[in-house]
Amino acid sequence: MNAEHLIKMANDIGAFFEAMPNREQATKDVATHIRKFWEPRMQKSLMVYLSTHGDAGLKDIVRDALREFHPA
């Protein structure tokens, strides 16, 4: 999996949920979306990339969602 593409996809999801008025719920929804709709290998590739390269490219909402993210 191309990590840059996964980051772009995660940021796109984050951008969608950022419009929600409840930030806490929006953050949970980002994590839920990734958990439910991304293949496990996509989830793992993103988490491995972030653990080795950091999370500088992520939107704040995605960064917050992934802090408590538990892959499927």
N, C-alpha and C positions, 0 to 999 in steps of 0.2 A: 504494500500500500504506500502510496506517495503521501508523506506526512503533510506537506504543504497543502495538498488538496483536501486532506482531512481537516486541517485547521480552517481552511476556507469554508468548508461545509459546516463545521461547528459554529463558526462566526455567523454564517447565514442563518442558522437555526437561532442563534442568540439574538440576531437582529429582529427576527420575527417576534420572539417572545419579549423583547425589550419594550415593546409597545404596551404591554399589559400594565395596568395600574398598580398591581400588587407585586413588588419586586421579589419578595420571598417566594411567592407562588411561581412567578416567571422563572426564577432560578431552578426550582424543583422541576418545572416542566421541561427545561432544557435538558437536565440530567435524565429525566424519564424518557424523553424523545430519543436520546442517544442510546439509552439502555434497550428500549423496545424495538427501534427500527434500524439500528446499525448492526451489522454482522459482528460476532465476537472478535474476529480477526481485525476488523476496523477499529473496534474499541481498544483492543490490545495495542495495535500499532500506534494509535494516538497517545495512549498512556505511556508507552515505552519511549516514544519520541519526546514527550514532555518531561519525563523523568531524566532524560539525558541532555536535553537542549534547553529546558526551561519553557515558560509559558508566555514569553514576551509578545508573541503574535496574536494572542487571544483577546477577544473582547472581555471586559470585566465580568459580564454576566456569565459567560462561558467558563472563565477561570473560576468564578465562585461555584458554579454548578459542578465542575470537575473536582473540586476539593473534597466533596462528599460523595463522589461518584463511585459506585461499585459495579463493575462490569457484570453482565448476565452470565 
